Amino acid sequence: MANKIVFIAFAKEDGRVRDLFVGQRKLGSTPYDWTDMSVKNPYDSDWKQRVRSRIRRSDGVIALISSSTPKATGQLWEIECAREEGKPLLGIWIEDGYRTKPAQMGSAPCKDWTWKNVGDFIDQL
């Protein structure tokens, strides 16, 4: 499978989970390969411009969804930007029991964090 470029949208409170999510692709048994384009330091001077540029260069966007997401204005803007740019979008539930899909996701699906769900999305990019 060719390496895909994926932007990861996440709430800053979920930074450690994002690191685990990104790190799992380095495991030898991971059935997919991709390059992370997420922005780790939001809100500096030209943040929105840089984010939009990275999203445009990405094959798709994965949004890590948790109870922090509804108040994560940066993450919600990234999700809206992905939709505006017409990028394939997948929400991944990262918190047990939390299943509130943000309106910004539109008709994009939200799924459990499994290798199959992530791999199927990346395979379709």
Biotite code that builds the C-alpha atoms (Angstrom):
import biotite.structure as struc

atoms = struc.array([
    struc.Atom([0.000, 0.000, 0.000], chain_id="A", res_id=1, res_name="MET", atom_name="CA", element="C"),
    struc.Atom([1.274, 3.471, -0.843], chain_id="A", res_id=2, res_name="ALA", atom_name="CA", element="C"),
    struc.Atom([1.992, 5.884, 1.960], chain_id="A", res_id=3, res_name="ASN", atom_name="CA", element="C"),
    struc.Atom([-0.951, 8.268, 2.419], chain_id="A", res_id=4, res_name="LYS", atom_name="CA", element="C"),
    struc.Atom([-0.831, 11.743, 3.925], chain_id="A", res_id=5, res_name="ILE", atom_name="CA", element="C"),
    struc.Atom([-3.348, 12.173, 6.738], chain_id="A", res_id=6, res_name="VAL", atom_name="CA", element="C"),
    struc.Atom([-4.113, 15.245, 8.827], chain_id="A", res_id=7, res_name="PHE", atom_name="CA", element="C"),
    struc.Atom([-5.071, 14.438, 12.440], chain_id="A", res_id=8, res_name="ILE", atom_name="CA", element="C"),
    struc.Atom([-7.505, 16.882, 14.083], chain_id="A", res_id=9, res_name="ALA", atom_name="CA", element="C"),
    struc.Atom([-7.505, 16.630, 17.875], chain_id="A", res_id=10, res_name="PHE", atom_name="CA", element="C"),
    struc.Atom([-8.263, 18.664, 20.991], chain_id="A", res_id=11, res_name="ALA", atom_name="CA", element="C"),
    struc.Atom([-5.115, 19.878, 22.741], chain_id="A", res_id=12, res_name="LYS", atom_name="CA", element="C"),
    struc.Atom([-6.323, 18.046, 25.870], chain_id="A", res_id=13, res_name="GLU", atom_name="CA", element="C"),
    struc.Atom([-6.054, 14.822, 23.850], chain_id="A", res_id=14, res_name="ASP", atom_name="CA", element="C"),
    struc.Atom([-2.422, 15.343, 22.857], chain_id="A", res_id=15, res_name="GLY", atom_name="CA", element="C"),
    struc.Atom([-1.200, 12.182, 24.589], chain_id="A", res_id=16, res_name="ARG", atom_name="CA", element="C"),
    struc.Atom([-3.871, 10.069, 22.890], chain_id="A", res_id=17, res_name="VAL", atom_name="CA", element="C"),
    struc.Atom([-2.922, 11.655, 19.574], chain_id="A", res_id=18, res_name="ARG", atom_name="CA", element="C"),
    struc.Atom([0.705, 10.620, 20.205], chain_id="A", res_id=19, res_name="ASP", atom_name="CA", element="C"),
    struc.Atom([-0.440, 7.022, 20.830], chain_id="A", res_id=20, res_name="LEU", atom_name="CA", element="C"),
    struc.Atom([-2.649, 7.077, 17.732], chain_id="A", res_id=21, res_name="PHE", atom_name="CA", element="C"),
    struc.Atom([0.166, 8.394, 15.538], chain_id="A", res_id=22, res_name="VAL", atom_name="CA", element="C"),
    struc.Atom([2.697, 6.078, 17.146], chain_id="A", res_id=23, res_name="GLY", atom_name="CA", element="C"),
    struc.Atom([0.717, 2.925, 16.407], chain_id="A", res_id=24, res_name="GLN", atom_name="CA", element="C"),
    struc.Atom([1.470, 3.291, 12.702], chain_id="A", res_id=25, res_name="ARG", atom_name="CA", element="C"),
    struc.Atom([5.122, 2.569, 13.499], chain_id="A", res_id=26, res_name="LYS", atom_name="CA", element="C"),
    struc.Atom([4.349, -0.898, 14.851], chain_id="A", res_id=27, res_name="LEU", atom_name="CA", element="C"),
    struc.Atom([5.506, -3.648, 12.539], chain_id="A", res_id=28, res_name="GLY", atom_name="CA", element="C"),
    struc.Atom([2.099, -5.304, 12.582], chain_id="A", res_id=29, res_name="SER", atom_name="CA", element="C"),
    struc.Atom([0.116, -2.190, 11.642], chain_id="A", res_id=30, res_name="THR", atom_name="CA", element="C"),
    struc.Atom([-1.697, -2.964, 8.374], chain_id="A", res_id=31, res_name="PRO", atom_name="CA", element="C"),
    struc.Atom([-1.424, 0.553, 6.937], chain_id="A", res_id=32, res_name="TYR", atom_name="CA", element="C"),
    struc.Atom([1.085, 3.335, 6.389], chain_id="A", res_id=33, res_name="ASP", atom_name="CA", element="C"),
    struc.Atom([0.598, 7.102, 6.461], chain_id="A", res_id=34, res_name="TRP", atom_name="CA", element="C"),
    struc.Atom([2.269, 10.415, 7.189], chain_id="A", res_id=35, res_name="THR", atom_name="CA", element="C"),
    struc.Atom([0.916, 12.616, 9.975], chain_id="A", res_id=36, res_name="ASP", atom_name="CA", element="C"),
    struc.Atom([0.296, 16.279, 9.082], chain_id="A", res_id=37, res_name="MET", atom_name="CA", element="C"),
    struc.Atom([-1.280, 17.451, 12.358], chain_id="A", res_id=38, res_name="SER", atom_name="CA", element="C"),
    struc.Atom([-0.348, 20.782, 13.899], chain_id="A", res_id=39, res_name="VAL", atom_name="CA", element="C"),
    struc.Atom([0.959, 20.493, 17.448], chain_id="A", res_id=40, res_name="LYS", atom_name="CA", element="C"),
    struc.Atom([1.190, 24.232, 18.268], chain_id="A", res_id=41, res_name="ASN", atom_name="CA", element="C"),
    struc.Atom([-2.091, 25.901, 17.332], chain_id="A", res_id=42, res_name="PRO", atom_name="CA", element="C"),
    struc.Atom([-2.981, 29.553, 17.475], chain_id="A", res_id=43, res_name="TYR", atom_name="CA", element="C"),
    struc.Atom([0.285, 31.219, 16.557], chain_id="A", res_id=44, res_name="ASP", atom_name="CA", element="C"),
    struc.Atom([0.192, 34.081, 14.056], chain_id="A", res_id=45, res_name="SER", atom_name="CA", element="C"),
    struc.Atom([-0.636, 32.270, 10.814], chain_id="A", res_id=46, res_name="ASP", atom_name="CA", element="C"),
    struc.Atom([-2.131, 29.090, 12.271], chain_id="A", res_id=47, res_name="TRP", atom_name="CA", element="C"),
    struc.Atom([-5.271, 28.888, 10.104], chain_id="A", res_id=48, res_name="LYS", atom_name="CA", element="C"),
    struc.Atom([-3.282, 29.496, 6.943], chain_id="A", res_id=49, res_name="GLN", atom_name="CA", element="C"),
    struc.Atom([-0.787, 26.735, 7.814], chain_id="A", res_id=50, res_name="ARG", atom_name="CA", element="C"),
    struc.Atom([-3.541, 24.316, 8.809], chain_id="A", res_id=51, res_name="VAL", atom_name="CA", element="C"),
    struc.Atom([-5.498, 24.889, 5.601], chain_id="A", res_id=52, res_name="ARG", atom_name="CA", element="C"),
    struc.Atom([-2.318, 24.365, 3.581], chain_id="A", res_id=53, res_name="SER", atom_name="CA", element="C"),
    struc.Atom([-1.604, 21.063, 5.376], chain_id="A", res_id=54, res_name="ARG", atom_name="CA", element="C"),
    struc.Atom([-5.186, 19.886, 4.963], chain_id="A", res_id=55, res_name="ILE", atom_name="CA", element="C"),
    struc.Atom([-5.054, 20.694, 1.233], chain_id="A", res_id=56, res_name="ARG", atom_name="CA", element="C"),
    struc.Atom([-1.866, 18.583, 0.904], chain_id="A", res_id=57, res_name="ARG", atom_name="CA", element="C"),
    struc.Atom([-3.444, 15.689, 2.797], chain_id="A", res_id=58, res_name="SER", atom_name="CA", element="C"),
    struc.Atom([-5.251, 12.740, 1.249], chain_id="A", res_id=59, res_name="ASP", atom_name="CA", element="C"),
    struc.Atom([-7.742, 12.701, 4.133], chain_id="A", res_id=60, res_name="GLY", atom_name="CA", element="C"),
    struc.Atom([-8.460, 13.842, 7.678], chain_id="A", res_id=61, res_name="VAL", atom_name="CA", element="C"),
    struc.Atom([-8.989, 11.803, 10.838], chain_id="A", res_id=62, res_name="ILE", atom_name="CA", element="C"),
    struc.Atom([-10.619, 13.610, 13.766], chain_id="A", res_id=63, res_name="ALA", atom_name="CA", element="C"),
    struc.Atom([-10.010, 12.117, 17.210], chain_id="A", res_id=64, res_name="LEU", atom_name="CA", element="C"),
    struc.Atom([-13.342, 12.620, 18.997], chain_id="A", res_id=65, res_name="ILE", atom_name="CA", element="C"),
    struc.Atom([-13.644, 12.869, 22.796], chain_id="A", res_id=66, res_name="SER", atom_name="CA", element="C"),
    struc.Atom([-15.574, 14.800, 25.420], chain_id="A", res_id=67, res_name="SER", atom_name="CA", element="C"),
    struc.Atom([-12.984, 17.577, 24.927], chain_id="A", res_id=68, res_name="SER", atom_name="CA", element="C"),
    struc.Atom([-13.983, 18.039, 21.279], chain_id="A", res_id=69, res_name="THR", atom_name="CA", element="C"),
    struc.Atom([-17.113, 20.226, 21.787], chain_id="A", res_id=70, res_name="PRO", atom_name="CA", element="C"),
    struc.Atom([-14.998, 22.980, 23.404], chain_id="A", res_id=71, res_name="LYS", atom_name="CA", element="C"),
    struc.Atom([-11.958, 22.520, 21.138], chain_id="A", res_id=72, res_name="ALA", atom_name="CA", element="C"),
    struc.Atom([-12.518, 25.459, 18.804], chain_id="A", res_id=73, res_name="THR", atom_name="CA", element="C"),
    struc.Atom([-9.287, 24.773, 16.919], chain_id="A", res_id=74, res_name="GLY", atom_name="CA", element="C"),
    struc.Atom([-10.175, 21.151, 16.269], chain_id="A", res_id=75, res_name="GLN", atom_name="CA", element="C"),
    struc.Atom([-13.707, 22.050, 15.229], chain_id="A", res_id=76, res_name="LEU", atom_name="CA", element="C"),
    struc.Atom([-12.315, 24.626, 12.796], chain_id="A", res_id=77, res_name="TRP", atom_name="CA", element="C"),
    struc.Atom([-9.940, 21.973, 11.363], chain_id="A", res_id=78, res_name="GLU", atom_name="CA", element="C"),
    struc.Atom([-12.895, 19.622, 10.829], chain_id="A", res_id=79, res_name="ILE", atom_name="CA", element="C"),
    struc.Atom([-14.875, 22.374, 9.076], chain_id="A", res_id=80, res_name="GLU", atom_name="CA", element="C"),
    struc.Atom([-11.830, 23.226, 6.972], chain_id="A", res_id=81, res_name="CYS", atom_name="CA", element="C"),
    struc.Atom([-11.510, 19.577, 5.887], chain_id="A", res_id=82, res_name="ALA", atom_name="CA", element="C"),
    struc.Atom([-15.139, 19.596, 4.758], chain_id="A", res_id=83, res_name="ARG", atom_name="CA", element="C"),
    struc.Atom([-14.690, 22.938, 2.940], chain_id="A", res_id=84, res_name="GLU", atom_name="CA", element="C"),
    struc.Atom([-11.675, 21.484, 1.129], chain_id="A", res_id=85, res_name="GLU", atom_name="CA", element="C"),
    struc.Atom([-13.630, 18.360, 0.166], chain_id="A", res_id=86, res_name="GLY", atom_name="CA", element="C"),
    struc.Atom([-11.288, 15.980, 1.998], chain_id="A", res_id=87, res_name="LYS", atom_name="CA", element="C"),
    struc.Atom([-12.410, 12.513, 3.071], chain_id="A", res_id=88, res_name="PRO", atom_name="CA", element="C"),
    struc.Atom([-13.105, 12.701, 6.808], chain_id="A", res_id=89, res_name="LEU", atom_name="CA", element="C"),
    struc.Atom([-13.351, 10.054, 9.514], chain_id="A", res_id=90, res_name="LEU", atom_name="CA", element="C"),
    struc.Atom([-14.076, 10.548, 13.198], chain_id="A", res_id=91, res_name="GLY", atom_name="CA", element="C"),
    struc.Atom([-12.457, 8.106, 15.622], chain_id="A", res_id=92, res_name="ILE", atom_name="CA", element="C"),
    struc.Atom([-13.939, 7.683, 19.100], chain_id="A", res_id=93, res_name="TRP", atom_name="CA", element="C"),
    struc.Atom([-11.051, 7.846, 21.588], chain_id="A", res_id=94, res_name="ILE", atom_name="CA", element="C"),
    struc.Atom([-12.964, 7.875, 24.874], chain_id="A", res_id=95, res_name="GLU", atom_name="CA", element="C"),
    struc.Atom([-14.965, 4.938, 26.232], chain_id="A", res_id=96, res_name="ASP", atom_name="CA", element="C"),
    struc.Atom([-18.640, 5.734, 26.432], chain_id="A", res_id=97, res_name="GLY", atom_name="CA", element="C"),
    struc.Atom([-18.439, 9.098, 24.652], chain_id="A", res_id=98, res_name="TYR", atom_name="CA", element="C"),
    struc.Atom([-20.403, 9.057, 21.392], chain_id="A", res_id=99, res_name="ARG", atom_name="CA", element="C"),
    struc.Atom([-21.512, 12.621, 20.660], chain_id="A", res_id=100, res_name="THR", atom_name="CA", element="C"),
    struc.Atom([-20.727, 13.431, 17.059], chain_id="A", res_id=101, res_name="LYS", atom_name="CA", element="C"),
    struc.Atom([-19.836, 17.085, 16.438], chain_id="A", res_id=102, res_name="PRO", atom_name="CA", element="C"),
    struc.Atom([-22.131, 18.862, 13.975], chain_id="A", res_id=103, res_name="ALA", atom_name="CA", element="C"),
    struc.Atom([-19.009, 19.978, 12.085], chain_id="A", res_id=104, res_name="GLN", atom_name="CA", element="C"),
    struc.Atom([-18.501, 16.340, 10.983], chain_id="A", res_id=105, res_name="MET", atom_name="CA", element="C"),
    struc.Atom([-21.584, 16.584, 8.761], chain_id="A", res_id=106, res_name="GLY", atom_name="CA", element="C"),
    struc.Atom([-22.311, 13.209, 7.170], chain_id="A", res_id=107, res_name="SER", atom_name="CA", element="C"),
    struc.Atom([-18.790, 11.874, 7.804], chain_id="A", res_id=108, res_name="ALA", atom_name="CA", element="C"),
    struc.Atom([-18.804, 8.723, 9.934], chain_id="A", res_id=109, res_name="PRO", atom_name="CA", element="C"),
    struc.Atom([-17.414, 8.297, 13.435], chain_id="A", res_id=110, res_name="CYS", atom_name="CA", element="C"),
    struc.Atom([-16.099, 4.823, 14.267], chain_id="A", res_id=111, res_name="LYS", atom_name="CA", element="C"),
    struc.Atom([-14.353, 2.925, 17.032], chain_id="A", res_id=112, res_name="ASP", atom_name="CA", element="C"),
    struc.Atom([-10.546, 3.039, 17.178], chain_id="A", res_id=113, res_name="TRP", atom_name="CA", element="C"),
    struc.Atom([-9.597, -0.251, 15.537], chain_id="A", res_id=114, res_name="THR", atom_name="CA", element="C"),
    struc.Atom([-6.901, -1.083, 13.015], chain_id="A", res_id=115, res_name="TRP", atom_name="CA", element="C"),
    struc.Atom([-9.614, -2.231, 10.614], chain_id="A", res_id=116, res_name="LYS", atom_name="CA", element="C"),
    struc.Atom([-11.601, 1.027, 10.797], chain_id="A", res_id=117, res_name="ASN", atom_name="CA", element="C"),
    struc.Atom([-8.501, 3.205, 10.414], chain_id="A", res_id=118, res_name="VAL", atom_name="CA", element="C"),
    struc.Atom([-6.977, 0.933, 7.756], chain_id="A", res_id=119, res_name="GLY", atom_name="CA", element="C"),
    struc.Atom([-10.181, 0.766, 5.703], chain_id="A", res_id=120, res_name="ASP", atom_name="CA", element="C"),
    struc.Atom([-10.367, 4.584, 5.688], chain_id="A", res_id=121, res_name="PHE", atom_name="CA", element="C"),
    struc.Atom([-6.709, 4.952, 4.663], chain_id="A", res_id=122, res_name="ILE", atom_name="CA", element="C"),
    struc.Atom([-7.081, 2.250, 1.976], chain_id="A", res_id=123, res_name="ASP", atom_name="CA", element="C"),
    struc.Atom([-9.928, 4.269, 0.419], chain_id="A", res_id=124, res_name="GLN", atom_name="CA", element="C"),
    struc.Atom([-7.885, 7.464, 0.156], chain_id="A", res_id=125, res_name="LEU", atom_name="CA", element="C"),
])
